Amino acid sequence: MKQPRRFETRAVHSGEHRAGAKEGRDGIFYPISTPIYASTTFSHPNIETTDRVLGGEEQGYSYARYDNPTVRAFEEALLSLEAPKSEAGIRTFAFASGMAATHAALAAAELADGATVLAAEQLYGSTSTLLVQIFGASGVETSFVDAYDLGAVEKKVAGLEPRAVVVESISNPLLRVADIQGISKITRAAGAALIVDNTFGTPYLQRPLELGADIVIHSATKYLSGHGDLTAGVVAAGPPYTAAVEQLRKLVGGVLGPFEAWLAHRGLKTLPLRMGRQCENAREIASRLAAHPKVAKVNHPFLSAHPDHETAGRVLSDTGGLVSFELAAEGREAAFAFLNALELCVKAPSLGDIYTLAIHPATSSHRELSPSRRKRLGVGENLVRLSVGIEHAEDVISDLEQALERL
Ligand SMILES: *Cc1c(COP(=O)(O)O)cnc(C)c1O
């Protein structure tokens, strides 16, 4: 039997339609990269075809808010990575940002008046705020739980009977690793939808739909596109959620544009190369920081002291490209002095780029939280987070070491 194509091969080839010749005014040609179709509308050879395309009886394109060939090429490529066994009717939908994708996923899970949602207390700040303020205003009740404590999730689900449970495959900034298989057993039994934000994991590390998740969301602004040059989001889901996600995207209009889709698709082709290097670099950096006298503690799932070291071995194919660490010197001043002393690492509040990025979570991602909540989540003033890039690890380590020496 023919071997199914591997992840790396699918990453570079999926979504491209090379077999069909294009008959243009310049003859027959085969673009090896899907062009940017900067067209709002698509015409057909006759009005009957337009009628069938608009009626959904024939495959095709009509209006760019509904669908666009460049956007679809990116979606097909991602589908081949996130859900290679797509017989379950799983589809991917590209959005203009991770938050637009998150909103559509939550709305598709029928979070309406009277519904309860159970969310990880470690969630991305804007996702928590979206739930509490926007969905909260329409009568949705959000309750929070430590999603990396399976017993706590089980108890809360039994008590609240939530319509949906929202978790991240890997949390920020302590890099806790969710036991998606364990959580999905609980949500399946309770009839709740399990929504997993796989931005930190990417399909390279984990495919939550294969582990029992119902809906996967991504900020494609991060690892999927990988070059810090665009904003995009994706929802991957099967029935019964696909129709709702598609309708929400059509009606709310948060669709990805063709230029960004083209860039995101180009970035996606090197996901396995980038992630492989980023994971390798992160392991080396984490190990070296853990042995440094000016570092008090390092958070990275590869380290045996990490609370989810064992879970990571079960649910992730590698340990990821993020590392966070506490400086031995206490307080914000030391953290700022360290960050200001960096010469190579870029001080910027994002992640997943080819560059190594460094941030101070207490004043960026976790800025809006009270000091006591930050403390509970383990986000101290002396915590620094790195999103490790694809540079030579030794150059990044030299930069970190010279900045530590200056403390
Ligand atoms: C960045 C991010 C988002 C939001 O994505 P945008 O593309 O900025 O809208 C959601 N979840 C996680 C985990 C993120 O890191």
The ligand as an SDF file (V2000), in Angstrom:
LIG
                    3D

 15 15  0  0  0  0  0  0  0  0999 V2000
   -2.0320   36.0130   19.8270 C   0  0  0  0  0  0  0  0  0  0  0  0
   -2.9740   35.0240   20.3840 C   0  0  0  0  0  0  0  0  0  0  0  0
   -4.3580   35.1060   20.1520 C   0  0  0  0  0  0  0  0  0  0  0  0
   -4.9710   36.2400   19.3640 C   0  0  0  0  0  0  0  0  0  0  0  0
   -4.5570   36.2330   18.0540 O   0  0  0  0  0  0  0  0  0  0  0  0
   -4.5030   37.5400   17.1050 P   0  0  0  0  0  0  0  0  0  0  0  0
   -4.0090   37.0100   15.8180 O   0  0  0  0  0  0  0  0  0  0  0  0
   -3.5950   38.5360   17.7680 O   0  0  0  0  0  0  0  0  0  0  0  0
   -5.9090   38.0720   17.0290 O   0  0  0  0  0  0  0  0  0  0  0  0
   -5.1750   34.1100   20.6730 C   0  0  0  0  0  0  0  0  0  0  0  0
   -4.6690   33.1040   21.4160 N   0  0  0  0  0  0  0  0  0  0  0  0
   -3.3490   32.9980   21.6840 C   0  0  0  0  0  0  0  0  0  0  0  0
   -2.8620   31.8660   22.5000 C   0  0  0  0  0  0  0  0  0  0  0  0
   -2.4610   33.9500   21.1840 C   0  0  0  0  0  0  0  0  0  0  0  0
   -1.1520   33.8500   21.4640 O   0  0  0  0  0  0  0  0  0  0  0  0
  1  2  1  0
  2  3  1  0
  2 14  2  0
  3  4  1  0
  3 10  2  0
  4  5  1  0
  5  6  1  0
  6  7  2  0
  6  8  1  0
  6  9  1  0
 10 11  1  0
 11 12  2  0
 12 13  1  0
 12 14  1  0
 14 15  1  0
M  END
$$$$
